[in-house]
């Protein structure tokens, strides 16, 4: 009898947990391994064009997973790359598009006042399908559009890993 009561209590706990599972999220995230590959590919792309940059790759929560600064990159490039990655992540858009939107729309101009935002090209979200799982930010090339090109090249080189996600 004792076993039957304990089994019923245990089963009730499983049923309660299963019905509560509707409130549990199942989200993809960027792994450290893939973040490191993205950063390295971005550095290779920028290095091929003789740009000394810093690269930051953040996960879906905006936490930096990888920060790399090339030799001779300016000290400001680390923070710029982090802020670009954060901006791309939180807006789920490339930072050049966010910058253009803020310039063209007076209502969006206050985006520049959000702590951690940097409205310069060079940040792109990392996506699996429509889900943003992280972002990459680059600072230090002689123009944000060049930073962004390196980030896009890094993503292009990682399509196989992102498609498998």
C-alpha positions, 0 to 999 in steps of 0.5 A: 500500500505504501508503494502505491501511495508513493508511486501515485505521489511521484506520478502526480509530480511528473504530471505537474512538471510536464504540464508546467513545461509549457512555461519553459523556453528552449532556446539556441545559443552560440557556443564558445567553440563557434564564437572562437571560430567566428572571431578568428575568421573575422581577424583573418578577413581583416588581416588580409586587407591589412586592418588591425582590429578587435573582435568581440563575439557575444552570446544571445544574452549579450555576454562576451564569449570571445574578445580578440585584439590584433597587434597594433589595433588601437586601444579603443577598438576593444570597447567599440567592437563590444558595443557594436556586437551588443547593438547588433544583438539587441536590435537583431539587425546589422549596426549599419542599418540601425545607424541609418535608421537613427539618422533618418528617423528623428524618433530613433535618434535617441537610440544613441543614448541607450547605454552600451549602444554604438551606432556605427557599422561593424556589428552583425547578428548571428542567426539560426533561421530567424532566431538571433543566437549572438552577434559579432562586432568589429572595430578598427578598420578605416571605416565601419563598412569595412569592419562589417565586411569582415564580420560578414565574411566570418559569418559566410565562412561559418554557414555550415555550422550555423545551418546545422544549429 
